[in-house]
Amino acid sequence: VENLLFMIDTSASMSDEQISEVYLEIKGAIEQFNGKIKGWLGFFDAQVTEPKEFEDEDEFKAIRIQGGGGTAFLPIFHYVRDHMRDRQITSIIILTDGYAPYPEEHERMDIPVLWVINNEKVTPPWGMIARIPQKDEKEF
């Protein structure tokens, strides 16, 4: 599984604990696929920080979290269009609480998008959706 772009929401609506949870979800996926997931990890709030490439778990763990402002999804797609078009991205995985205006679907440029939402309250209008239950929502 190569050329994946993971974008983690680091806006003010995401707590440090929530950001850590989504970061650990990606790390878990890398472990599950025996390090065969390669791509880029970036962060966004109202802006995108330059995604950093990783080819293994050690490189992934070396990437430091950045951000903390408002939330906007459109800059992710504009960043890909303007800076990563030649990278042949196979999918964009956006890990977020989902609280922001959604861009029109054509902005994805035919790249599959997976919204990984950390609650049951928000449902994106397009793309595939997965949910990470919050600790108080998990069943024991």
Residue, then its C-alpha position, 0 to 999 in steps of 0.5 A: v500500500e503505497n503513495l497514501l497521504f495521511m492528513i491529521d486535523t490538529s485544529a483547536s477543536m481536536s484535543d491532544e488526546q484525540i490527535s494522539e489517538v488518530y496518530l496511533e491509528i495510523k501507526g497501528a495500520i503500519e504495524q498491521f501491514n508489516g511496514k508495507i504502508k508508505g506515503w506521507l504524513g501531514f497536519f492541517d488546521a486552516q493551513v497544511t503543513e508540508p507532508k513528510e514522506f515515510e517508508d517505514e515505522d521509524e520514519f513515521k514515528a520521527i514526524r512531529i505533530q504541528g498545527g493548532g488553529g481553525t479547521a478547513f479541508l479545502p487547503i488539503f486538496h489545493y496543496v495536493r493539486d499545487h504540490m503533489r500532483d506528480r506523486q501519484i497519490t493513491s488515496i487521501i486519508i483525513l483523520t478529523d473530528g469533521y467540524a469544518p466546511y466540506p469542499e465540493e467533491h470535484e476538488r478531490m481530483d478523482i483521488p479516493v478519499l477516506w474520512v476517518i471521523n472520531n465521533e458519531k455526530v458528523t458525516p461527510p457529504w462524500g467519500m468513504i467514511a470510517r469512525i474511531p469511537q471516542k473513549d467514552e463511546k467505546e463498549f467494554 
